Amino acid sequence: MTDALDHGLWPWVALICFGFLPSEVWRMVSVFLARGIDESSPWLSWVRAVATALLAGVVGKLLLSPNGALATLPLWGRVGPLAVGMIAFFLIRRSIFAAIVAGEAAIIAIGYWVG
Amino acid sequence: MFMSGAAPHPDPALMAEAAEDLGGRNRRAWFLEGAWQALAGPMLVVAVSLLSVGGLARDAGFSIEVAVASTLVLWAGPAQVLFFGAVAAKASWPAIAFTISLSSVRFVPMVVSLLPTLRTKRTRLPTLLLAAHCIAVTVWAEGMRRIPSVPRDGRLAFFFGFSLICILGTSISTAVGFVLIGELPLPFVAGLLFMTPIYFVATLTRSASRPIDRWALILGLAAAPVTEALAPRGLDLLVLGFSAGTGAWLIQRALDARARI
């Protein structure tokens, strides 16, 4: 399959047909779904809760079954830094920046210590 | 840096006219304000957390142009990771398209919840479609937090300034990642991949203003191991979103009902 990528236009066709279109269709559909919904609609709070839960689920999946370099760390080495980051978040005036710095410092340190 | 809306005026008709006038003149200012707010943090985080996409694209045998184009047209980190990862793993094209489509269903609740806060009665369809294209996880999470404090007439301008800077910065980082990722030591690559989880959890916690937001976050995280084990592969995120989101919504309803008694 990768050999096919050498042929001029094929990578672009593949990106558009098998990447862009199957993904973009949902955004386009949503524009029409959003039409009838008012900003104050009670449905909106349900939709927003589903979106938030989905996002939390993406995070959970990234930590539970990671790929690439994250997979070289044990589970505690992925969940621990998240806890460290959130402790920093609450200690330092709910700062997103503090959470990132503390979490990153923790995971890089663990990476060197484990590896 | 943050601007206030138009000053109150006694006559509603005159006020509407004045607001429209101000909106026209202020649109560029709100665009720049959005761009500035993205530059001040969120753009850097998305850009850095998606550096690895460039490396993945190179591993899968794509050129740097296609890698950068994938950020512009897909504008969906997980879908890009899936696409290049699956091509590298020599998955079949229909299977790749199907998995990507499944992963992007998550945009539905995001677009449906953000668009009503952005649009005015006069917003045209092409503008809405373009806005929908710009919505990805980061833009959504930050948008839900920042848009309500922007006056209605400036919202779309603010949103486009904000999201275009995010897309532009991430396109550059895709190219940088393409060139650079092989040179980085493993713990730092792990650190790059970890940007997404820590950033999302911190952003969602920060923007959670009601119990329903906090419960959606907690239930969503807690449900991940359960759906991963029980739900059919590829569908687990959808099952998770629906069940944990509905759970949070029911908790909020119960809290509201108790508050009324």
Contacts between the chains, C-beta under 8 A, distances in Angstrom:
chain1	res1	chain2	res2	distance
A	1	B	87	6.8
A	1	B	90	4.8
A	2	B	60	7.1
A	2	B	61	4.3
A	2	B	87	7.2
A	2	B	88	7.6
A	2	B	90	7.1
A	5	B	60	7.8
A	5	B	61	4.7
A	5	B	62	6.3
A	5	B	87	7.7
A	11	B	62	5.6
A	11	B	63	6.7
A	11	B	66	4.7
A	12	B	66	6.5
A	12	B	69	7.4
A	14	B	87	7.6
A	14	B	93	7.1
A	15	B	66	5.8
A	15	B	69	6.4
A	15	B	70	5.8
A	15	B	73	7.0
A	15	B	74	7.9
A	15	B	83	7.5
A	16	B	73	7.2
A	17	B	93	7.9
A	17	B	97	7.3
A	18	B	83	7.3
A	18	B	93	5.1
A	18	B	96	5.0
A	18	B	97	4.3
A	18	B	100	7.1
A	19	B	70	6.5
A	19	B	73	7.5
A	19	B	74	5.6
A	19	B	79	6.8
A	19	B	80	7.7
A	19	B	83	4.7
A	19	B	96	7.7
A	19	B	97	7.8
A	19	B	100	6.0
A	20	B	73	4.6
A	20	B	74	5.9
A	21	B	97	7.8
A	22	B	97	4.4
A	22	B	98	7.2
A	22	B	100	4.9
A	22	B	101	3.7
A	22	B	104	7.1
A	23	B	74	5.7
A	23	B	76	5.7
A	23	B	79	4.9
A	23	B	100	5.3
A	23	B	101	6.6
A	23	B	103	7.6
A	23	B	104	4.0
A	23	B	107	8.0
A	24	B	73	7.7
A	24	B	74	8.0
A	24	B	104	7.7
A	24	B	133	6.9
A	25	B	101	7.0
A	25	B	104	8.0
A	26	B	101	7.3
A	26	B	104	4.9
A	26	B	105	5.5
A	26	B	107	4.9
A	26	B	108	5.5
A	26	B	111	7.9
A	27	B	104	7.7
A	27	B	107	5.2
A	27	B	111	5.6
A	27	B	129	7.9
A	27	B	132	4.2
A	27	B	133	5.9
A	27	B	135	6.8
A	28	B	129	6.4
A	28	B	132	6.7
A	29	B	108	6.9
A	30	B	107	6.3
A	30	B	108	4.9
A	30	B	110	7.8
A	30	B	111	3.5
A	30	B	112	5.2
A	30	B	115	7.4
A	30	B	132	6.0
A	31	B	111	6.7
A	31	B	115	6.7
A	31	B	125	7.5
A	31	B	128	5.0
A	31	B	129	5.7
A	31	B	132	4.9
A	33	B	108	6.9
A	33	B	111	7.9
A	33	B	112	5.3
A	34	B	111	6.3
A	34	B	112	4.6
A	34	B	115	4.1
A	34	B	116	6.0
A	34	B	128	7.9
A	37	B	112	6.4
A	37	B	116	5.5
A	38	B	116	6.4
A	39	B	116	4.4
A	39	B	117	5.6
A	41	B	116	7.7
A	44	B	112	7.8
A	44	B	113	5.7
A	44	B	116	6.6
A	45	B	212	6.2
A	45	B	249	6.6
A	45	B	252	7.1
A	46	B	245	6.9
A	46	B	246	7.1
A	46	B	249	4.7
A	47	B	109	4.7
A	47	B	112	5.2
A	47	B	113	4.8
A	48	B	109	7.0
A	48	B	113	4.4
A	48	B	144	7.3
A	48	B	212	7.9
A	48	B	213	7.7
A	48	B	216	7.9
A	49	B	212	5.3
A	49	B	213	7.4
A	49	B	215	7.7
A	49	B	216	4.3
A	49	B	245	4.2
A	49	B	246	7.4
A	49	B	248	4.5
A	49	B	249	4.8
A	49	B	252	7.7
A	50	B	109	4.5
A	50	B	216	7.7
A	50	B	241	4.9
A	50	B	242	6.2
A	50	B	245	3.2
A	50	B	246	7.2
A	51	B	106	7.3
A	51	B	109	3.7
A	51	B	110	4.9
A	51	B	113	5.8
A	51	B	140	7.0
A	51	B	241	7.4
A	51	B	245	7.3
A	52	B	204	6.2
A	52	B	208	8.0
A	52	B	213	6.0
A	52	B	216	3.8
A	52	B	217	5.8
A	52	B	220	6.6
A	52	B	245	6.9
A	52	B	248	7.4
A	53	B	216	4.5
A	53	B	217	7.5
A	53	B	219	6.1
A	53	B	220	3.6
A	53	B	223	7.5
A	53	B	240	6.5
A	53	B	241	5.0
A	53	B	243	7.9
A	53	B	244	3.6
A	53	B	245	4.0
A	53	B	247	7.9
A	53	B	248	6.5
A	54	B	106	4.6
A	54	B	109	6.7
A	54	B	220	6.9
A	54	B	237	6.2
A	54	B	238	7.9
A	54	B	240	6.9
A	54	B	241	3.6
A	54	B	245	7.2
A	55	B	106	7.6
A	55	B	137	6.1
A	55	B	141	7.0
A	55	B	200	5.8
A	55	B	204	6.4
A	55	B	220	7.0
A	56	B	200	7.8
A	56	B	201	7.6
A	56	B	204	6.9
A	56	B	216	6.8
A	56	B	217	4.9
A	56	B	218	7.7
A	56	B	219	7.6
A	56	B	220	2.7
A	56	B	221	4.7
A	56	B	224	7.5
A	56	B	244	7.1
A	57	B	220	4.9
A	57	B	221	7.7
A	57	B	223	6.7
A	57	B	224	5.4
A	57	B	227	7.2
A	57	B	236	7.9
A	57	B	237	5.2
A	57	B	240	4.1
A	57	B	241	6.1
A	57	B	244	7.0
A	58	B	78	6.6
A	58	B	106	7.3
A	58	B	137	7.4
A	58	B	196	8.0
A	58	B	200	7.3
A	58	B	237	6.8
A	59	B	196	7.3
A	59	B	197	4.6
A	59	B	200	5.2
A	59	B	201	5.9
A	59	B	220	7.9
A	59	B	221	6.6
A	59	B	224	7.7
A	60	B	220	6.9
A	60	B	221	5.1
A	60	B	223	7.5
A	60	B	224	2.5
A	60	B	225	7.2
A	60	B	228	7.8
A	60	B	240	7.9
A	61	B	224	5.8
A	61	B	228	6.6
A	61	B	236	7.7
A	61	B	237	6.9
A	62	B	193	7.6
A	62	B	196	6.2
A	62	B	197	5.2
A	63	B	197	5.8
A	63	B	224	7.9
A	64	B	224	5.8
A	64	B	225	6.0
A	64	B	228	5.9
A	65	B	228	6.7
A	66	B	193	6.9
A	67	B	81	7.6
A	67	B	85	6.7
A	68	B	52	6.8
A	68	B	56	7.9
A	68	B	189	7.0
A	68	B	193	6.2
A	69	B	186	5.4
A	69	B	187	7.9
A	69	B	189	3.8
A	69	B	190	4.1
A	69	B	192	7.8
A	69	B	193	5.9
A	70	B	190	5.3
A	70	B	193	4.6
A	70	B	194	6.6
A	72	B	186	6.2
A	72	B	190	6.6
A	73	B	190	6.1
A	78	B	194	7.4
A	78	B	197	7.9
A	81	B	194	6.4
A	81	B	198	7.1
A	82	B	197	6.0
A	82	B	198	6.0
A	82	B	201	6.4
A	85	B	198	4.5
A	85	B	201	7.6
A	85	B	202	6.7
A	86	B	201	6.5
A	86	B	202	7.0
A	86	B	205	7.1
A	89	B	202	5.2
A	89	B	205	6.7
A	89	B	206	7.8
A	94	B	205	7.7
A	94	B	206	5.7
A	96	B	41	7.3
A	96	B	199	7.0
A	96	B	202	4.4
A	96	B	203	5.9
A	96	B	206	5.9
A	97	B	41	7.0
A	99	B	198	5.8
A	99	B	199	7.8
A	99	B	201	7.7
A	99	B	202	3.8
A	100	B	45	6.9
A	100	B	195	7.0
A	100	B	198	5.6
A	100	B	199	6.0
A	100	B	202	6.9
A	103	B	194	6.6
A	103	B	198	3.9
A	104	B	191	5.1
A	104	B	194	6.6
A	104	B	195	7.2
A	104	B	198	7.1
A	107	B	187	7.6
A	107	B	190	6.0
A	107	B	191	5.4
A	107	B	194	4.7
A	108	B	187	4.9
A	108	B	188	6.3
A	108	B	190	7.4
A	108	B	191	4.6
A	110	B	187	7.8
A	111	B	186	6.4
A	111	B	187	2.7
A	111	B	188	7.7
A	111	B	190	5.0
A	111	B	191	7.0
A	112	B	187	5.1
A	115	B	186	6.1
A	115	B	187	6.5
